[in-house]
């Protein structure tokens, strides 16, 4: 009975790749379009939040919306 092969591991159960340990590793591993969007987002969000607050939104709601 020792000649039986073990069943193959299902592909959906493999553990994911380890996450980067520092934010700079995450930022450097982004595809170019994601890095460009990230820069755009960081540049525009404060203005958008200020606009939403000016329109009457509470600050926590404005940050959630942005």
MDTraj code that builds the backbone (N, CA, C; nanometers):
import mdtraj as md
import numpy as np

residues = "UNK UNK UNK UNK UNK UNK UNK UNK UNK UNK UNK UNK UNK UNK UNK UNK UNK UNK UNK UNK UNK UNK UNK UNK UNK UNK UNK UNK UNK UNK UNK UNK UNK UNK UNK UNK UNK UNK UNK UNK UNK UNK UNK UNK UNK UNK UNK UNK UNK UNK UNK UNK UNK UNK UNK UNK UNK UNK UNK UNK UNK UNK UNK UNK UNK UNK".split()
xyz = np.array([
    [0.0805, -0.1192, 0.0000],
    [0.0000, 0.0000, 0.0000],
    [0.0849, 0.1258, 0.0000],
    [0.2149, 0.1157, 0.0144],
    [0.3015, 0.2326, 0.0153],
    [0.3266, 0.2872, -0.1237],
    [0.2811, 0.2162, -0.2282],
    [0.3072, 0.2584, -0.3649],
    [0.2056, 0.3621, -0.4150],
    [0.1086, 0.3996, -0.3327],
    [0.0071, 0.4948, -0.3776],
    [0.0647, 0.6363, -0.3794],
    [0.0355, 0.7078, -0.4857],
    [0.0817, 0.8462, -0.4973],
    [-0.0120, 0.9374, -0.4192],
    [0.0450, 1.0429, -0.3639],
    [-0.0375, 1.1398, -0.2925],
    [-0.1145, 1.2242, -0.3940],
    [-0.2359, 1.2643, -0.3604],
    [-0.3127, 1.3479, -0.4535],
    [-0.2448, 1.4835, -0.4708],
    [-0.2609, 1.5384, -0.5889],
    [-0.2023, 1.6694, -0.6172],
    [-0.2748, 1.7758, -0.5373],
    [-0.2012, 1.8804, -0.5018],
    [-0.2595, 1.9916, -0.4266],
    [-0.3474, 2.0740, -0.5207],
    [-0.4708, 2.1037, -0.4801],
    [-0.5564, 2.1874, -0.5650],
    [-0.4935, 2.3255, -0.5830],
    [-0.5040, 2.3791, -0.7032],
    [-0.4386, 2.5070, -0.7315],
    [-0.4997, 2.6223, -0.6533],
    [-0.6242, 2.6185, -0.6182],
    [-0.6881, 2.7267, -0.5451],
    [-0.6471, 2.7340, -0.3999],
    [-0.5789, 2.6321, -0.3475],
    [-0.5436, 2.6293, -0.2066],
    [-0.3994, 2.6702, -0.1799],
    [-0.3263, 2.7042, -0.2795],
    [-0.1881, 2.7467, -0.2577],
    [-0.1861, 2.8815, -0.1878],
    [-0.0869, 2.9015, -0.1036],
    [-0.0781, 3.0279, -0.0316],
    [-0.0316, 3.1381, -0.1260],
    [-0.0815, 3.2606, -0.1056],
    [-0.0421, 3.3715, -0.1921],
    [0.1031, 3.4111, -0.1676],
    [0.1569, 3.4879, -0.2585],
    [0.2934, 3.5361, -0.2436],
    [0.3008, 3.6269, -0.1213],
    [0.4128, 3.6292, -0.0537],
    [0.4234, 3.7143, 0.0653],
    [0.4119, 3.8618, 0.0277],
    [0.3488, 3.9386, 0.1162],
    [0.3307, 4.0814, 0.0918],
    [0.4630, 4.1539, 0.1114],
    [0.4843, 4.2634, 0.0390],
    [0.6060, 4.3420, 0.0586],
    [0.6111, 4.3934, 0.2017],
    [0.7303, 4.4035, 0.2569],
    [0.7429, 4.4413, 0.3968],
    [0.7442, 4.5911, 0.4181],
    [0.7770, 4.6700, 0.3176],
    [0.7808, 4.8144, 0.3344],
    [0.6968, 4.8818, 0.2272],
    [0.6456, 5.0015, 0.2564],
    [0.5663, 5.0724, 0.1552],
    [0.6456, 5.1021, 0.0284],
    [0.7754, 5.1257, 0.0401],
    [0.8536, 5.1555, -0.0801],
    [0.8598, 5.0345, -0.1732],
    [0.8625, 4.9136, -0.1162],
    [0.8602, 4.7937, -0.2007],
    [0.7284, 4.7843, -0.2750],
    [0.6190, 4.8208, -0.2094],
    [0.4886, 4.8172, -0.2736],
    [0.4828, 4.9207, -0.3849],
    [0.5300, 5.0408, -0.3567],
    [0.5254, 5.1477, -0.4556],
    [0.6112, 5.1148, -0.5768],
    [0.7282, 5.0542, -0.5553],
    [0.8176, 5.0218, -0.6659],
    [0.7682, 4.9041, -0.7479],
    [0.6811, 4.8209, -0.6923],
    [0.6355, 4.7034, -0.7642],
    [0.5061, 4.7299, -0.8426],
    [0.4530, 4.8516, -0.8350],
    [0.3296, 4.8823, -0.9070],
    [0.3569, 4.8950, -1.0566],
    [0.2610, 4.8551, -1.1384],
    [0.2753, 4.8793, -1.2820],
    [0.2736, 5.0302, -1.3082],
    [0.3266, 5.0741, -1.4203],
    [0.3360, 5.2181, -1.4468],
    [0.2024, 5.2919, -1.4380],
    [0.0954, 5.2327, -1.4888],
    [-0.0338, 5.3012, -1.4831],
    [-0.0834, 5.3151, -1.3398],
    [-0.0536, 5.2179, -1.2550],
    [-0.0965, 5.2262, -1.1156],
    [-0.0179, 5.3328, -1.0411],
    [0.1112, 5.3437, -1.0702],
    [0.1927, 5.4471, -1.0074],
    [0.1463, 5.5851, -1.0512],
    [0.1108, 5.5994, -1.1788],
    [0.0625, 5.7277, -1.2290],
    [-0.0713, 5.7635, -1.1633],
    [-0.1605, 5.6659, -1.1503],
    [-0.2886, 5.6926, -1.0861],
    [-0.2689, 5.7269, -0.9390],
    [-0.1774, 5.6581, -0.8732],
    [-0.1495, 5.6855, -0.7328],
    [-0.1014, 5.8290, -0.7139],
    [-0.0133, 5.8754, -0.8008],
    [0.0356, 6.0130, -0.7932],
    [-0.0792, 6.1113, -0.8177],
    [-0.1625, 6.0828, -0.9176],
    [-0.2789, 6.1668, -0.9473],
    [-0.3726, 6.1722, -0.8271],
    [-0.3999, 6.0582, -0.7669],
    [-0.4920, 6.0495, -0.6533],
    [-0.4394, 6.1318, -0.5361],
    [-0.3096, 6.1116, -0.5030],
    [-0.2510, 6.1853, -0.3909],
    [-0.2518, 6.3356, -0.4159],
    [-0.2398, 6.3768, -0.5403],
    [-0.2391, 6.5189, -0.5733],
    [-0.3792, 6.5793, -0.5666],
    [-0.4801, 6.5065, -0.6089],
    [-0.6154, 6.5625, -0.6236],
    [-0.7071, 6.5428, -0.5036],
    [-0.6810, 6.4462, -0.4188],
    [-0.7734, 6.4165, -0.3090],
    [-0.7900, 6.5331, -0.2119],
    [-0.6846, 6.6031, -0.1700],
    [-0.7081, 6.7137, -0.0765],
    [-0.8023, 6.8207, -0.1337],
    [-0.7890, 6.8514, -0.2614],
    [-0.8774, 6.9492, -0.3239],
    [-1.0202, 6.8968, -0.3303],
    [-1.0360, 6.7704, -0.3635],
    [-1.1693, 6.7108, -0.3692],
    [-1.2345, 6.7096, -0.2315],
    [-1.1597, 6.6732, -0.1291],
    [-1.2141, 6.6714, 0.0070],
    [-1.2554, 6.8130, 0.0477],
    [-1.1724, 6.9118, 0.0194],
    [-1.2058, 7.0501, 0.0534],
    [-1.3334, 7.0940, -0.0185],
    [-1.3461, 7.0576, -0.1449],
    [-1.4667, 7.0920, -0.2206],
    [-1.5905, 7.0287, -0.1582],
    [-1.5805, 6.9024, -0.1220],
    [-1.6956, 6.8335, -0.0632],
    [-1.7345, 6.8951, 0.0710],
    [-1.6356, 6.9337, 0.1514],
    [-1.6644, 6.9993, 0.2791],
    [-1.7301, 7.1344, 0.2520],
    [-1.6808, 7.2066, 0.1525],
    [-1.7390, 7.3362, 0.1158],
    [-1.8839, 7.3189, 0.0711],
    [-1.9153, 7.2068, 0.0089],
    [-2.0515, 7.1789, -0.0354],
    [-2.1424, 7.1325, 0.0782],
    [-2.0858, 7.1101, 0.1968],
    [-2.1670, 7.0757, 0.3130],
    [-2.1443, 6.9383, 0.3709],
    [-2.0548, 6.8603, 0.3129],
    [-2.0281, 6.7257, 0.3666],
    [-1.9438, 6.7367, 0.4932],
    [-1.9660, 6.6490, 0.5867],
    [-1.8797, 6.6412, 0.7050],
    [-1.7467, 6.5818, 0.6625],
    [-1.6389, 6.6210, 0.7299],
    [-1.5057, 6.5785, 0.6911],
    [-1.4926, 6.4268, 0.6798],
    [-1.5390, 6.3464, 0.7766],
    [-1.5274, 6.2008, 0.7608],
    [-1.6025, 6.1484, 0.6366],
    [-1.7181, 6.2069, 0.6091],
    [-1.7936, 6.1649, 0.4904],
    [-1.7201, 6.2051, 0.3626],
    [-1.6633, 6.3248, 0.3616],
    [-1.5905, 6.3724, 0.2439],
    [-1.4691, 6.2850, 0.2161],
    [-1.3969, 6.2436, 0.3193],
    [-1.2805, 6.1571, 0.2981],
    [-1.3238, 6.0184, 0.2505],
    [-1.4365, 5.9696, 0.3000],
    [-1.4873, 5.8410, 0.2517],
    [-1.5275, 5.8490, 0.1049],
    [-1.5921, 5.9580, 0.0680],
    [-1.6355, 5.9758, -0.0702],
    [-1.5153, 5.9825, -0.1633],
    [-1.4149, 6.0593, -0.1214],
    [-1.2947, 6.0750, -0.2057],
    [-1.2245, 5.9419, -0.2195],
])
top = md.Topology()
chain = top.add_chain()
for i, resn in enumerate(residues, 1):
    res = top.add_residue(resn, chain, resSeq=i)
    for name in ("N", "CA", "C"):
        top.add_atom(name, md.element.get_by_symbol(name[0]), res)
traj = md.Trajectory(xyz[None], top)
